[in-house]
Amino acid sequence: MNILFIGSSGALSLTPFKSLLSSPHSISAVATHRPITFEKKIFALENESLALAANQADIPVIDTSQPVDDIIRRCSDHKIDVILMSCYGKRLPDEIINLPVAGCYNMHPSLLPAYRGPDPIFWQLKYGTELGVSWHQVVSDFDAGDVILQQVVEPDDGASYHEISSQLALDGTQLMHRLLADLDTASLVMLPQDNDIASYYPYPSASDFDIDTNYSARQLYNFMRGTEAFAQPYRYQCDGQRFFLDKALRFDADQFMQSTRIEGDRLYIPCNGGVLIVSYTDKMEV
């Protein structure tokens, strides 16, 4: 089966792509938004980019910022049977979605229909809900197509964003190979998403990093540790002061405190279930 793989950078694109390289299927081309080119070679903005990985594997790269007719012409040149996508933040035109006979499918790092949108990992950590990965059919609306396969993922407490993304990517890659096997045997089963329980979240803003002690200490610990990669301060307010938190150090689910305690650059924050211990870098009167 000839595959057009669409993605960007990071584990969620690279893990399934690299796995396909050693599969019975053929990656006819890779598509990504505005890859850097130099002397007809593809170079990436960062080492772990899909464009660079494709270049190293001698796979043609299609720039999706080009006119749709040009993209379709290039895809036709490569006789694409199926499109697989992961971690691609642009809307695909219907002309491209409908191009391959076997369909167009996307890997999304949440248990759809929950947490549609561009950064579902952040919001699953924010609200402490079950993490997971889904493969779904691509339609014109973001993340709204029929679901094919899903897998719950359970990272360790304190896992980083990179660790969580990598675990989701590995499990999602296993699902991808099942999807391709089902396509080969014409046994693919797709279930419509229930739009009545669907949720969509945008990219996070600065206020989304504020610490809400109505959540448990464990949830806040995992949220802070899992979103450190955003390099945003976590704001916490109590007793007329606003603290700018730096790092979640640990949590004690069994400890009870009535008020926040300060010890040097550390705060002991009472939560709705346990105590969160963090370091802070600054504070101000409010």
N, C-alpha and C positions, 0 to 999 in steps of 0.2 A: 504494500500500500504506500503510495506517494504522499508524503505529509508536508504541508506548509506549517511551520511552527512560528507562532507570533508571541513575542514577549519583550522583556526589557533586561533588567539586571537582577542579581541576587538569587538566593536559593530557589525561590518559587518558580523562576524561569529556567535557571541553569540545571537544577537537579533532573527534572523530566527531560530536558533537551539532551543532556549527556547520557541519560539512560537509553534514549531512543537511538543514539549512535551505535550502541551494541545490540540493538534489537533486530529482528528479521525485516523490519520496515525501513523504508528509505526516506530520509529528510531531503526533499527536493529543493527546498529553499527555506530561509528564515526571513521573517519580516519584523522590523522594529522601527520606532519613530526617530528619524533624524540621526542615523549612525554617522560617526565621523569617518570620512574617507581621505586617504592620502596615497597618491600614486596608485590608484585603483585597488588599494588594500583597505580593509576595514580596521579601524582602531577604535578602542573604547574610551569612554570618559573615565572609566575605572577598570581595574584588572578583571573583576568578576562581571563582565558584561556579555550579553548574548551575542552581540555583533562580533566581538573578538573571538569568542568560542567558535562561532560559525566560520569565521575566517581561518582559524587554525585547523578546522576540519574540512577546508576547501568546499564549503557550502555557500551558494550564492545568497546575498543579503539584499532584501527589497526594502527600500525606504518608504514607509507608509505615509510620509508627508507629501509624497508625489500625488499628482492628479489620479483619480480613481481609474480612469481609462488606462493609464500607464501601468498601474498595479495589476489590473485584470489582464493586460497583455502579457506582463511578465509571468503571472501565475499560469496563464494558458501555455506559455512556452515550456513550463515545467510539468504540465499534465498533473495537476494537483487532484488527489482523490479525497483528501480530508484535511480540514484545518484544526489544529490544536493550539489553544491559547493558554497562557498563564502569566499573570502579573503584567498585563497590558492595560494601561489606563485610558485608552482612547476608544471612542465609539467606532465600530466598524460599519461602513456603508452596507446597505442591504445587498448591493451588487456583489460584494466580496463574500458576505455571509452565505449567499445562495450559490456561490460558484462551484464548490466541490459536490460531487454526487453523493458522497457518503456523509456529508454534513460538516458542521462547524461546532466545536465544543470547547468549553472553557473550564479551567480549574480555579475555584474560588475558595479562599481560606476561611470559610464559615459553614455552618450547617444551614443551608438555605431552606426556607425563605428568610431566615433571620440574618440580619447584618449584611444586607446588600450594600454596595458602595465601595469606595476606593481604599479604605484601610480598616477592614473588619477585625484584624487582630487587635488593634488598639481598643476598639469598643468592647470586644469580648473580655479583654482584661479589665477595662474600666468597670464593667457591670458584673464581673465575676461569673459569667455564664460559661456553659460548656463550649470548649473549643473544638473545631472540626474542620473538615475539608470536603468540598463537593465538586463533582463534575456535572456540568449542565449544558444543555443545548444553547447556543448563542442565538438570541433574537435581537430586535432593534432596541429594546429597553435593556438597561444595564442589569445583569445578573437575574433576569426574570424568566429565562427559558426552562423547559422541563428538566427535572433532576434525573440523573442517570445512576450515579453512585455517590455514597457518602461514607465518611469515617470519622468517629469521635477520636480526638487526640487529647492525651492527658500529660502535659509537661510537668516536670518536677517543680515544687515550690522554689521561687526565686529564679526561674529560667529567664534568660535574656531574650530580647526580641529576635536576635539572630538564632538562638537555640530553638525558639518556638517556630520560627519560619522554616528552619531546616527540618524539624520534625514533621510539620505540616507538608512540606515538599516531598519528603520521603514517603509518607503515607499516601499523598496524592499521586505520586508517581506509580505506586503499586496499583492504585485504582485506574490510572491511565492505561496500563497494560491490560487490565481486565476489560476496559472499554474497547480497546482495539481488538481484543480477542472476540468480544461479542459482535463487533462490526464484521469481522471475518466470517463469523458463522451466522450472520443475520439474526442474532438473538438479542439485540439491544433492547432493553426495556426502559422507557422514559415515563416519569410521573409528573403531571403538572404541579406547579407550585401553588400553594394556597395563598392568594393575595390578601385575604382577610387577616392573616397573621404575619404577613411580611413586614420587615422593617428595613429602612434605609438610613445610613449615616454618612455624613460628609467627612472630609478631612478634619482632624481635630484642630481646635483653636486653643489659645493660651489658657483660657478659663477652664477648659476641659481637663487640665492637669491639677486643678484645685483639689485638695484633700477633704473628703466628706466622711466624717467619723460615724455617720449612720451605717457605714459598711463595716465589716469585720476587719480585725487587724491582719488576718491572713490575706484577705482579698486586697487590701491596700498595699501590703507588702509585695504581693505578686504583680499588682498593677505598676507600682513604682519600679520594681526590678525589670519588669517586662517592657517598659517604655523608656528606659534610660537612653536608648539610642536616639530619641528625639531631641535630646539636649535642651529640654525645657525645664525651668524651675517649677517645683511643686509648691504651691502656696497653701499655707495652713494658718488659720486665724483663731486666736483665743485670747481672752482677757485683755482686749484692746490692743493686741499686737498681731502683726502679720509676719510670719516666719517664711523664709525662702528655703525650702528643704532641698538637700543635695542628694542624699542616698538613703534608701531603706536598708538598715543594717540587719534587723531580725524582727521577729514577732513572738509574743508569748500569748497563746490562745487561752491559757488558763488564768492569767493574771487579771486583777481588777484594780482600777484606779479611778478616783473621782475627778481628778484634775490633772492637767499637763504638768510634767516635771522637767526642769531644765538642769542638765549636768554638763557644764562646759559647752561643747558644740553639739551636744546630743539632746534630743527631745524624747520624752516618754509620753506617747499620746494615747489616752484612753479611747477605745473604739467600741462599737456595738458588738462586742465579743472579743476580748483580749486587749493587749497593749502593743502598739507599734513603736519600735525604737528606730529613730532616724538621726542623721546628721543634718545640720543646717549651716548655711553660709552667711545669712544676714537676717535682720529683722527691722521692723519699723512700727511706729505708733500709728494707729488708725482711729 
